[in-house]
Structure formats: structure tokens, C-alpha cells
Amino acid sequence: MQTAASPSAPATGASSRGVRIVLTAPLTEIIDHAGYFIQMSMASLPMWLEGILNKKYPEWRNVEYNGDGSARYMPAGVRVLEASLLRHYPADDIACCYPADLEKFIGPDTRIVAVSTHNPLGVTFAVGVYTSIFGSSKQPTKSHYAMELIYAIKSNPHRKGFKVIVGGSGGWQVTQTNSWEKLSVDCVVEGRSESADVKKLFDKALAGEDLPKQIDVAHPKDRNEILFPDKRTTFGVVEMTTGCGRRCQFCVPDLNPQIDMPKDKMMAAVRANVRDGNKQISLATEDMFIWGQVHTSTPFYFPNREALVDLYKSVCETPGVEQHVLSHSTIAPSVVDPVMIQQITEVCIDKSPIHLPYLSTHPKSKALVPLVGLETGSVRMAKQIMPSKGVPFPIDEWPSVFVRGLEVMNKNNWFPAATLIVGNPGETDEDVMATIDLICEVERRGLFAFFIPSIFTPLHDTRMEDQKGVSQTKELTPLQWQLMMKCWKMNLRPGQASWWAPTAWRLGALGLWAWKLRKLNGPGFTWPLFMFANALPERLMAKMGKIHLGRPLYIKTRKELLATVKPHQHQFLRADCGDLPDPPATAAPPPAQRSYISLVPASV
């Protein structure tokens, strides 16, 4: 591998006059060789902590090139845009490049620079909270590199000759903050690049015409309209589904139509990644369990076990695939079909690059870590923001669904990363205590998930975009701080395989509190941080009235949960999983006709 800025990098195939259409993204969103955890860290940690990442991953900036100097890998969204454009324009007119190589590809003939970015201003769910803890002005690392790219484009000597088009999941941040001029952006595109509107937009830009500041393009409604790139993507991402169907109020992807991709096209994209040197594959989805069950006679929340196992087996057994990482999922299907979880584990876990020695029972300590949404442990709040999250179970059973689903996952060495939203609009102390109760119930039962709490973010175009909750850490109540600190205290558990890691975290936390954090985050932060650092036993702090000690919950058994499924859907439950609801009692037979003895003489 060679560094993008290295003089030994391959010479670019572009002429000195540049390429007409240049596609790029921030370096932190392009790299994949350093692993998923550096990506997650860069998305959340403030820039001033970048040195920690540099020390642990000293070669993270090293990238690979194609022979013409173009980027060897790109985020999947950029690759789909490239595939869309290649339907209409010559290959020589399009180039994907790393940020450090922009000057090699931009020239007087360049007419468009298209940028895909996830979080340019640092305000998505999990990001704002962790940078805000260290001071609201502290920029997350990934946002820093996004802005570095944008300003490099803005200052390019040929800037007047080309249009800057921004897409990706972070484009809305430009529009909401009215930052077009500041960021030197001509147009923000919301939607997928397969749309015919994207072709019209690029035609106008190539002709030098003025562009609208923002366009919303239609999402494909048919699986055959979805494009699959024939080139390597970051992390070997291959699209598996769009949409979800559970209709959570805070979710952007669920606004998209529910589509599951054709297996043959997915496998072709897997083989293309392997051909171009990728050894890892990740199937991108908002819920892996809907694949194979979209628009069938069976509701999507009863998974198609055979189809899913066959798909994952085909991916993991593809020659050249050495690593496979699960994407997003929901947790209710684990309760619906635990046999499916066992069978997917059997075909996937040996290819997992994740090792959790303290938790996993796998011979090599391998583990599967899908992303699931817990969001809240409060049934009242769940009814407001995600009433269908637990289907086919009623949302009233959400705490039991989560615990029983996690129980099935943990048994099969799945240790999910579970997101929570802190500070939802209308959230009360009782709602927060209910969530703490659920987290403590998980701990009490010896179960494990990586709990990832984040402050409510009113994402653009969601049903909650105009609602206001907690917007920065200074507004968090002591109970909300306790929830966050309890989650992170439990997240230290895998690190306890080494004696020093928990001690280092906790002493470091106390040091940061004494130095800076107590001033930044207010008095409500103090006791929760002491709880995190084990300064005093939790029971003692609860007796002092400083924290809420989680109350034990009644968790329904799987059989009890299945009994809450609507009777007309019992037909979709698998008998080989056991615990089937008892059949309805047979209707009582009509009472036998009684014989009466007449007491009146027949002659009367």
C-alpha cells in the first residue's frame, strides 16, 4: 500500500487538463484496512483525541491505488454514482480519487466535483454527544476530514470552472445550516443516484448552467432499478435491502421503499470486490432479517430462514472472502426464530474478524456484532416513537422482547451494538428510569450488548424533524447522565480480560472530570461519572439518593411472548423452534337435549 500523498504513488492517468467529472469522499470514510472500530472511533471522538488513533493505527492513512492513480476503493454510495454515470458518459470522463490527489484530477476541463459525505458538520446521532462531552466546540475527527476535503475543493485554482455537488447521508446538514456559500457547494442531492433526475443535473453542470441549491430525487421502487457497482467498495459493502418497514418516527432509511436485492446481482458484486483485492464483505441493510420475505404472502417480520442461511453461506463460501461482518438488524426476529440465529452463526462466525475473549464461547473467541436499535426501555416512550419496533409482538412487551432476543443472540455468540436515544422529546425521569431498569436487568442476567447512547437528533425528513429534545450534554439531567455512564461502564466488560484496562479507563475518567469535564457538563454529570469510575458502590450511592438503582423487571418467557402474537399470525411460527402458543380451546359442544317426562295425561 502507498500513502496518497506519497511521491511514490502511481502517476495519474488524467491529463494535465483534468477529468470532467471527479468523484471523491473524505479519507476517513474511504479507508477500510484499519477495521470497523477505527471508523466508529473517528465518527465519535473529537479531533484533539486523534493522537490515540494515530498511535494504535499508525498506518491508517495508507491507501491503495489503481494503475492510473485513481482510488482503489471508495464508499459504496460513490461506486453506485459512478455506475450510474457510466451508463451515460465515457469512462475517461469519470474518475474516483482520494482527497490528497484532487490536484492531479482537477484541471481546466473539470466541470463537476461530486462529494459524498456522511457527517460534514458533526451532528448525527452518536457523534454530537461524545464530542459535546469534551466541549461543544470540539469537532469529531470524521467531520474534520470532511471539512478539510471541502475547503481543499473550495480553494482549488480551477474552482470557478466546475460545480460542486454534495450527496450522501450528510447532505442535509448543508441545507439545514444554509452553508452553501460557506462550503462552496452548488447543489445538494437528496436521494439515490439511479434516478433520471441525477442524469439531468449532471448534464446541466457539464454545460456550465446554474444548478438548483437542492434537489430531491426519487428512490427506485423496483429491485431491478438498483445498480450494483462492478468495482471494489469500502469494507466490501454490497447492498442487501433498502427500507425496513417498522416505521420508527426518528428513522430516515425507513422512509425508503422496502426492497430486497436479487441474490445473483449481490453475488456478482461480492465477486467483483474479491477480484479487486477485497478480502472482506459486508451486506448493507437496515434489517438483515427482511431479506427474502419482502412482498411475499408472509409478513416480513417472520424471517425466511432458508433464504437467509443460503445467502450468507454463499457469501462466506465465496473463494477469496476471508472476513464477513454483519450489518444492521432488529432483535424481535431472534425471538421469533432462534434456530435461524443458530444456523446463520454456523455459516458466518468463522469469517468474523471480531474477537471477544471475555464473552465468546467460540474456540477462537470470535463474535458477531450486528447493530440493533434498543432506543428506549420505556414502553410509554416506545409507543410514541417506535410503536412497531417489536412486531410481531405488541410494543407493550418491548422490554421482554429485547431481553429474550439478546438471550438468543448471546447464546450464539452475537453481542450486538445496541443504540439508545437519550433526551427524546417529552422524555420524563420515569422514562429514563425505565431504560436504566432494562439495562440493569440485562446486567443482572449476565447478558451483554455494547450499549451506544446518543442524544436525540431531529434528522431531516423524519417524522420527528421538527421536534425538540435535549440538544447538548449540558441539558442532560442527572438520570440521563446516569443512563449514559451505566451503558459505558457495562461496555468495559470485554476489556476485563486484561486487569489494567478497566482501571485505566476509570482513573482516566476521574482525571478528566477533575481537569475539565465537571465544568463543561455541569453538576448533574458528577455522580454518574463517579458511578462509572467505581468511586463508590452503586448501592451506597443509591442509598445516598445520588443515582437510581435499577429495579428488577418481570420478563416474559418466549412461550408467553409468542402467545401475544395475533392469532391469525400463529401459522407463521416455526414448530421446530418450540414454545408454540396453545391452540384455542375447542368450542364447547351444544348442551345435550334434555328428556322431559310429561306430567300431564295425554288425554288432556
C-alpha positions in Angstrom: 0.0 0.0 0.0 1.1 3.6 -0.6 0.1 6.8 1.0 -2.0 9.2 -1.1 0.5 12.0 -0.5 3.5 9.8 -1.2 5.6 10.8 -4.2 5.9 7.1 -5.0 2.2 6.9 -5.7 1.4 5.8 -9.3 1.2 8.6 -11.8 -2.3 9.7 -12.6 -3.9 8.7 -15.8 -5.6 12.1 -16.1 -4.2 14.6 -18.5 -2.9 18.0 -17.2 -6.3 19.4 -18.1 -8.1 17.3 -15.6 -11.1 14.9 -15.7 -14.5 16.2 -16.5 -16.2 14.5 -13.5 -14.3 13.9 -10.3 -15.8 11.8 -7.5 -14.4 11.8 -4.0 -15.2 11.5 -0.3 -13.4 12.3 3.0 -10.4 10.0 3.6 -11.9 8.8 6.9 -15.0 7.5 5.0 -12.9 5.8 2.3 -10.4 3.7 4.3 -11.2 0.1 5.3 -7.9 -1.6 6.1 -7.8 -0.4 9.7 -11.1 -2.0 10.5 -14.6 -1.1 11.6 -13.6 0.1 15.1 -11.4 2.9 13.8 -14.3 4.1 11.6 -16.6 4.2 14.6 -14.0 6.0 16.7 -13.3 8.6 14.1 -17.1 9.2 13.8 -17.4 10.0 17.5 -14.1 11.1 19.1 -13.2 14.8 19.0 -10.3 15.8 16.8 -8.0 16.5 19.7 -8.0 12.8 20.6 -6.9 11.8 17.1 -3.4 11.0 18.5 -4.8 8.0 20.3 -6.0 6.6 16.9 -2.7 7.5 15.3 -0.8 5.6 17.9 -3.0 2.5 17.7 -3.3 2.5 13.9 -0.1 4.3 12.7 -0.7 3.3 9.0 -4.4 4.2 8.8 -3.8 6.9 6.1 -2.1 4.4 3.8 -4.3 3.6 0.8 -4.1 1.6 -2.4 -4.1 2.9 -6.0 -5.2 1.6 -9.4 -2.6 1.7 -12.1 -3.9 5.1 -13.4 -3.6 6.7 -9.9 -7.3 6.6 -9.2 -8.7 5.3 -5.9 -8.6 1.5 -5.4 -11.6 1.6 -3.2 -14.5 4.0 -2.5 -17.6 4.1 -0.3 -20.4 2.1 -1.8 -22.5 5.2 -2.5 -19.7 6.7 -4.6 -19.4 3.5 -6.5 -23.2 3.4 -7.2 -23.0 7.0 -8.5 -20.0 6.0 -10.7 -22.0 3.1 -12.1 -25.0 5.4 -12.7 -22.8 7.9 -14.6 -21.1 5.2 -16.7 -24.4 4.4 -18.3 -24.4 7.9 -19.9 -20.8 9.2 -20.1 -17.4 7.8 -21.3 -15.3 6.1 -18.7 -12.4 8.6 -19.5 -14.7 11.4 -18.3 -15.1 10.0 -14.8 -12.5 9.4 -12.0 -12.7 8.5 -8.4 -9.8 9.9 -6.4 -8.6 10.3 -2.8 -8.7 13.8 -1.3 -4.9 14.2 -1.4 -4.9 13.6 -5.1 -7.5 16.2 -6.1 -5.0 18.5 -7.8 -4.0 15.6 -10.1 -7.5 15.1 -11.4 -9.0 18.6 -11.3 -8.0 20.9 -14.1 -9.4 23.4 -16.6 -11.5 20.8 -18.2 -13.1 19.7 -14.9 -16.8 20.5 -14.8 -18.1 18.6 -11.8 -16.6 17.6 -8.4 -19.1 15.3 -6.6 -18.6 14.7 -2.9 -20.2 12.0 -0.8 -20.1 12.7 2.9 -21.7 11.1 5.9 -21.4 13.8 8.6 -19.6 17.0 7.5 -20.8 19.2 10.4 -20.7 16.5 13.1 -24.3 16.5 14.2 -25.6 12.9 13.6 -26.8 10.6 16.4 -23.8 9.1 18.2 -21.4 11.9 17.2 -22.7 15.0 18.9 -22.9 13.5 22.3 -19.4 12.3 22.6 -17.8 15.4 21.2 -20.1 17.6 23.3 -18.9 15.8 26.5 -15.5 17.3 25.7 -16.9 20.7 24.9 -19.5 21.6 22.2 -16.9 23.3 20.0 -14.9 20.1 19.7 -15.2 18.7 16.2 -15.4 14.9 15.6 -12.5 13.5 13.7 -14.5 12.4 10.7 -16.1 15.8 10.4 -12.7 17.5 10.5 -11.6 15.4 7.5 -14.8 16.1 5.7 -14.3 19.9 6.1 -10.7 19.5 5.1 -11.8 18.0 1.8 -14.5 20.6 1.2 -12.1 23.5 1.8 -9.5 21.9 -0.4 -12.1 21.9 -3.2 -13.1 25.4 -2.4 -9.5 26.7 -2.7 -8.7 24.8 -5.8 -7.3 27.2 -8.5 -9.9 25.9 -11.1 -12.8 26.3 -8.7 -14.7 28.8 -11.0 -14.8 26.2 -13.8 -16.7 23.4 -12.1 -19.8 22.8 -10.0 -19.6 21.1 -6.6 -22.4 18.6 -5.9 -22.7 17.1 -2.5 -24.6 13.8 -1.8 -24.6 11.1 0.8 -26.4 10.8 4.1 -24.9 14.1 5.4 -26.0 16.4 2.6 -29.0 17.6 4.7 -26.6 19.3 7.1 -25.6 21.7 4.4 -29.2 22.7 3.7 -30.3 22.9 7.3 -27.4 25.3 8.2 -27.7 27.3 4.9 -24.0 26.6 4.3 -23.8 26.5 0.5 -21.7 29.6 0.2 -19.5 28.9 3.2 -18.7 25.4 2.0 -18.7 26.4 -1.7 -21.4 23.9 -2.6 -23.5 24.5 -5.7 -26.1 21.7 -5.1 -27.1 19.1 -2.5 -28.7 16.0 -3.8 -31.0 14.0 -1.5 -31.7 10.5 -2.8 -30.2 7.8 -4.9 -28.1 8.3 -8.0 -30.0 5.8 -10.2 -32.7 8.5 -10.6 -33.1 10.1 -14.1 -33.0 13.4 -12.3 -29.4 12.9 -11.4 -28.5 12.5 -15.1 -30.4 15.8 -15.9 -28.5 17.5 -13.1 -25.1 16.4 -14.3 -26.0 17.3 -17.9 -26.7 20.9 -16.7 -23.5 21.0 -14.7 -21.4 19.8 -17.7 -23.0 22.5 -19.8 -22.0 25.1 -17.2 -25.6 26.0 -16.3 -26.7 27.1 -12.9 -27.9 24.4 -10.6 -30.7 24.4 -8.0 -29.3 24.6 -4.5 -31.1 21.3 -3.6 -33.0 18.6 -5.4 -34.8 15.5 -4.0 -34.6 12.6 -6.4 -36.9 9.6 -6.5 -35.9 6.4 -4.8 -36.2 3.3 -7.1 -39.3 1.3 -6.3 -38.3 -1.9 -8.1 -35.4 -4.1 -7.2 -34.3 -4.3 -10.8 -33.7 -0.5 -10.8 -31.0 -0.8 -8.2 -27.5 -0.6 -9.6 -24.6 -2.8 -8.3 -21.1 -1.4 -8.9 -18.5 -3.7 -10.5 -15.7 -2.3 -8.5 -14.3 -2.5 -5.0 -16.2 -0.8 -2.2 -15.0 0.3 1.2 -15.4 -2.7 3.6 -16.7 -4.7 0.7 -20.2 -3.2 1.1 -22.8 -4.9 -1.1 -26.4 -3.6 -0.8 -28.8 -6.2 0.6 -32.0 -4.3 1.3 -33.5 -0.8 1.4 -36.2 0.3 3.8 -37.2 -1.5 6.9 -41.0 -1.4 7.4 -41.2 -0.8 11.2 -41.9 2.9 10.7 -39.9 4.3 13.6 -40.6 8.1 13.9 -36.9 9.1 14.1 -35.5 7.0 11.2 -34.5 8.2 7.7 -33.9 4.9 6.0 -37.3 3.6 6.9 -38.8 6.3 4.6 -37.4 4.4 1.6 -39.4 1.6 0.0 -38.9 -1.9 1.3 -36.8 -3.7 -1.3 -34.6 -6.9 -1.1 -32.0 -7.2 -3.7 -31.7 -10.1 -6.2 -29.1 -12.7 -5.0 -27.4 -13.1 -8.3 -26.6 -9.4 -8.5 -25.4 -9.3 -4.9 -23.1 -12.3 -5.5 -21.7 -10.6 -8.7 -20.8 -7.6 -6.6 -19.2 -9.8 -4.0 -17.0 -11.4 -6.6 -16.1 -8.0 -8.1 -14.8 -6.9 -4.6 -12.8 -10.1 -4.3 -11.4 -9.7 -7.9 -10.2 -6.2 -7.0 -8.4 -7.3 -3.9 -11.0 -7.0 -1.1 -11.0 -9.9 1.4 -14.0 -8.7 3.5 -17.6 -8.4 2.7 -20.5 -6.7 4.5 -24.1 -6.8 3.3 -25.6 -3.4 3.8 -29.1 -3.3 5.2 -31.4 -1.6 7.7 -32.6 -5.0 8.8 -30.9 -8.1 7.5 -33.9 -10.3 8.5 -36.3 -8.9 6.0 -34.3 -10.2 3.0 -36.2 -13.0 1.2 -39.5 -12.0 2.8 -40.4 -8.7 1.1 -43.7 -8.6 -0.7 -44.4 -12.2 -0.1 -47.5 -13.8 1.4 -45.7 -13.9 4.7 -45.3 -10.7 6.8 -41.7 -9.5 6.6 -41.2 -9.8 10.4 -41.4 -13.6 10.1 -37.9 -14.2 8.6 -37.3 -16.5 5.6 -34.8 -18.7 7.4 -33.8 -20.9 4.4 -33.2 -17.9 2.1 -31.1 -16.0 4.6 -28.9 -19.0 5.6 -28.4 -19.8 1.9 -27.4 -16.2 1.1 -24.9 -15.9 4.0 -23.5 -19.3 3.2 -23.0 -18.3 -0.5 -21.2 -15.1 0.6 -19.0 -16.7 3.2 -18.0 -19.6 1.0 -17.0 -17.3 -2.0 -13.4 -18.0 -2.7 -11.3 -15.1 -1.5 -13.7 -13.9 1.2 -11.7 -14.1 4.4 -13.9 -11.8 6.6 -17.6 -11.1 6.8 -19.2 -8.6 9.1 -22.9 -8.3 9.9 -24.7 -5.0 9.3 -28.0 -3.8 10.9 -30.7 -5.9 12.3 -33.8 -5.9 14.5 -33.9 -8.0 17.6 -37.5 -9.4 17.5 -36.7 -12.0 14.8 -34.3 -13.6 17.3 -37.2 -14.3 19.5 -39.4 -15.4 16.5 -36.8 -17.9 15.1 -33.8 -18.7 17.3 -33.0 -21.7 15.1 -32.3 -19.2 12.3 -29.8 -17.4 14.5 -28.0 -20.7 15.2 -27.8 -21.6 11.6 -26.6 -18.2 10.4 -24.0 -18.4 13.1 -22.8 -21.7 11.8 -22.1 -20.3 8.4 -20.8 -16.8 9.4 -18.9 -16.8 12.6 -15.7 -18.4 11.4 -15.3 -15.4 9.0 -15.9 -12.8 11.6 -12.8 -10.5 12.2 -14.1 -9.6 15.7 -12.7 -11.4 18.8 -14.2 -11.0 22.3 -12.2 -13.4 24.5 -14.1 -12.4 27.7 -17.5 -13.1 26.2 -17.3 -15.6 23.3 -17.5 -19.3 23.7 -16.2 -19.8 20.1 -12.9 -21.9 20.0 -11.2 -18.8 18.6 -13.2 -16.3 20.7 -14.9 -15.0 17.5 -18.1 -13.0 17.8 -20.8 -11.4 15.6 -21.7 -7.8 16.3 -24.8 -6.6 14.4 -26.2 -3.1 15.0 -29.6 -3.2 16.6 -31.9 -0.5 17.9 -32.9 -0.5 21.5 -33.6 3.2 21.7 -35.6 3.2 24.9 -36.6 0.8 27.7 -39.8 2.9 28.4 -42.9 1.3 27.0 -44.6 4.8 27.1 -41.9 6.4 25.1 -41.6 3.4 22.7 -45.3 3.7 21.9 -44.7 7.3 20.8 -41.5 7.0 18.7 -41.5 3.3 17.5 -44.8 1.6 18.0 -44.0 -1.2 15.5 -40.4 -1.8 16.6 -41.2 -5.2 18.2 -43.6 -6.7 15.7 -45.0 -9.4 15.6 -45.1 -8.7 19.4 -47.0 -5.7 20.7 -44.8 -2.8 21.8 -46.1 -3.2 25.4 -43.8 -6.3 25.5 -40.7 -4.4 24.3 -38.5 -4.9 27.4 -39.2 -8.7 27.3 -38.6 -8.8 23.5 -35.3 -7.1 23.9 -34.1 -9.3 26.8 -35.3 -12.6 25.2 -33.8 -11.6 21.9 -30.5 -10.7 23.4 -30.5 -14.0 25.3 -30.8 -15.9 22.0 -28.1 -13.8 20.4 -25.6 -14.1 23.3 -26.2 -17.9 23.3 -24.9 -17.9 19.7 -22.0 -15.5 20.3 -23.9 -12.5 18.9 -23.1 -9.4 21.0 -24.9 -6.6 19.3 -24.1 -2.9 19.3 -27.4 -1.5 20.7 -28.2 2.2 20.1 -30.2 4.2 22.6 -31.7 7.7 22.2 -31.3 10.0 25.3 -33.4 13.1 25.6 -36.3 12.2 23.3 -39.0 15.0 23.1 -41.2 14.6 26.1 -39.0 12.2 27.9 -39.6 12.2 31.6 -37.5 11.0 34.6 -39.7 7.9 34.8 -38.9 7.1 31.1 -35.2 7.3 31.8 -35.5 5.2 35.0 -37.4 2.5 32.9 -34.5 2.4 30.5 -32.0 2.1 33.3 -34.1 -0.7 34.7 -33.8 -2.6 31.4 -30.1 -2.0 31.2 -29.7 -3.3 34.7 -31.9 -6.3 34.0 -29.5 -7.2 31.1 -26.6 -6.9 33.5 -28.4 -8.9 36.3 -29.0 -11.8 33.8 -25.4 -11.9 32.7 -26.2 -10.9 29.2 -24.2 -8.4 27.1 -24.6 -5.8 24.4 -22.5 -2.8 23.5 -24.9 -0.1 24.5 -24.4 3.1 22.5 -26.4 6.0 23.9 -26.7 9.2 21.9 -28.6 12.5 22.3 -31.8 12.9 20.3 -31.1 14.4 16.8 -34.0 15.7 14.8 -32.9 14.2 11.5 -34.1 15.9 8.3 -37.2 14.4 6.6 -38.0 12.1 9.5 -41.4 12.4 11.3 -39.6 14.0 14.2 -37.6 16.5 12.3 -39.4 19.5 13.9 -39.5 18.2 17.4 -37.1 19.3 20.1 -35.4 17.2 22.8 -32.1 17.5 24.5 -29.7 19.1 22.1 -26.4 19.2 24.0 -24.9 17.5 27.0 -25.3 20.5 29.3 -29.0 20.0 29.2 -28.9 16.3 30.3 -30.5 15.6 33.7 -28.6 13.5 36.3 -30.7 10.5 35.4 -29.9 10.9 31.7 -26.2 11.2 32.6 -26.5 8.1 34.7 -28.0 6.1 31.8 -25.1 7.1 29.6 -22.5 6.3 32.2 -24.1 3.0 33.1 -24.0 1.9 29.4 -20.3 2.7 29.1 -19.5 1.1 32.4 -21.1 -2.1 31.1 -19.3 -1.7 27.8 -16.0 -2.1 29.6 -16.8 -5.7 30.3 -15.0 -7.2 27.3 -11.8 -5.3 28.3 -11.7 -7.0 31.6 -9.8 -9.9 30.1 -6.8 -7.7 30.9 -6.5 -6.5 34.5 -5.3 -3.0 33.7 -7.9 -1.8 31.1 -10.9 -1.1 33.4 -8.6 0.6 35.9 -7.0 2.8 33.2 -10.5 3.8 31.9 -11.8 4.6 35.3 -8.8 6.5 36.6 -8.7 8.4 33.3 -12.3 9.3 33.7 -11.8 10.7 37.2 -8.8 12.6 35.9 -10.7 14.1 33.0 -13.6 15.0 35.4 -11.3 16.8 37.8 -9.5 18.6 35.0 -12.3 19.7 32.7 -15.4 17.7 32.4 -17.1 18.8 35.7 -17.0 22.4 34.4 -18.2 21.5 30.9 -21.1 19.2 31.8 -22.5 20.6 35.0 -23.2 19.2 38.4 -25.6 16.5 37.1 -22.6 14.8 35.5 -20.6 14.2 38.7 -22.3 11.3 40.5 -22.9 9.3 37.3 -19.2 9.7 36.5 -18.3 8.5 40.0 -20.6 5.5 39.3 -18.7 4.8 36.1 -15.4 5.1 37.8 -16.5 2.8 40.7 -15.6 5.6 43.2 -18.3 4.2 45.5 -20.5 1.1 45.3 -23.7 1.7 43.3 -25.9 0.5 46.2 -24.3 3.1 48.5 -24.8 5.9 46.0 -28.4 4.8 45.6 -29.0 5.0 49.4 -27.5 8.4 49.3 -30.0 9.4 46.7 -27.4 10.2 44.1 -28.3 7.6 41.5 -31.3 5.3 40.6 -30.7 1.7 41.3 -32.3 -0.4 38.6 -35.5 -2.1 39.6 -35.9 -5.8 38.7 -38.3 -6.4 35.8 -40.6 -9.2 35.1 -39.5 -10.6 31.7 -41.9 -12.9 29.9 -40.8 -16.3 28.7 -40.5 -16.9 25.0 -43.7 -19.0 25.2 -45.5 -16.2 26.9 -44.3 -13.7 24.2 -45.4 -16.0 21.4 -48.8 -16.1 23.0 -49.1 -12.3 22.4 -48.7 -12.7 18.6 -52.0 -12.2 16.9 -53.9 -15.5 16.5 -54.2 -15.2 12.7 -50.3 -15.0 12.5 -49.7 -18.2 14.5 -49.4 -20.0 11.2 -46.1 -18.3 10.5 -44.4 -19.5 13.7 -41.9 -22.4 13.2 -42.7 -25.6 15.0 -39.1 -26.6 15.2 -38.4 -23.6 17.5 -40.8 -24.8 20.1 -42.9 -22.8 22.5 -45.8 -22.6 20.1 -48.9 -20.9 21.6 -51.5 -23.3 22.9 -54.3 -23.8 20.3 -57.5 -22.1 21.2 -59.8 -24.1 23.3 -62.3 -26.1 21.2 -65.7 -24.6 21.3 -67.9 -26.3 23.9 -70.4 -28.7 22.2 -74.1 -27.6 22.4 -75.7 -28.9 25.5 -77.4 -32.3 25.2 -81.1 -32.1 24.7 -82.9 -32.9 27.9 -85.7 -35.5 28.1 -88.7 -34.3 29.8 -91.4 -36.6 31.4 -94.8 -35.3 30.8 -96.8 -34.9 34.0 -99.9 -34.2 32.1 -102.2 -37.1 30.9 -102.2 -37.5 27.2 -105.9 -37.3 27.2 -105.9 -33.8 28.5 
